[in-house]
Amino acid sequence: MRLRPATAVIAAAACAEDEVLCSPLRPEAVAVDVREAGTNLALTRGTRGAAQIGEQIDSLVLDRISELPDSVLVGGSREGVYEVRVEHEGYAPWSQGNVQARLTGSPCPEFETQVLTAELQPIDGAPTSSRRRLTR
């Protein structure tokens, strides 16, 4: 899935050569749509997540740039292979490895954002108050 580009390409008119300046804003490498298994309800409030590549760990945060739904957390700022983890109180942890992030495009490269779906399984006996935070 390709996200709406957040990278602005600005041609520098004052330069004699065709110089291009790229915005530092670009889509994240990984996007995770967090859902409750069985009900498919969005589960982002109170959800924590991380995208790890080598020793670097990026927190997953609510997406504020693209046109993805509010149930999506995004993260990752480097090209490579990620391990992605998501946790929410009252649910079993979820993870997926071998998530490949690639930069494409020229002159301003952007990520081909890898969109994953995390279907979190409720834990038997977990307090129901942790599950009242579900949103549609």
Residue, then its C-alpha position, 0 to 999 in steps of 0.5 A: m500500500r502506498l501512502r499519500p506522499a508527505t514529502a514536498v519537493i521544492a524547486a529552488a528558483a533562485c539557483a541557476e542549476d536545477e537544484v531540488l530541496c526535499s522536506p524532512l517529512r516523509p511517511e514512516a516505514v511501518a504502519v500497524d492497524v491495531r484491531e481486537a481479534g474476533t470483533n475487528l474493533a479499533l484498539t489504539r487508545g492505550t496501545r504501545g508499540a515499537a519497530q526495531i531494526g538492529e539496536q535502534i527502537d522507534s516507538l509506534v505513534l498515532d499517524r498524523i500525516s497520511e490518510l490512514p484511519d485513526s486505528v493505525l500506529v506508525g513508526g520506523s525511520r530507517e531502511g532495513v528489516y524490522e521486528v514490530r511489536v504491539e502491546h495493550e493491557g488485557y490482550a496478548p502481545w503481538s509481533q511480526g518479524n522480517v518486515q522489509a522497509r525500502l526507500t524508493g523514488s528520486p530525487c526525494p526518496e520515500f518509504e513504501t510503507q509496510v502496512l500490517t494488521a495486528e489482531l490482538q487476542p483478549i486474555d481470559g480473566a483480564p479486567t473488562s475495564s481495559r477493553r472498554r477503550l475500544t473505538r469503532 
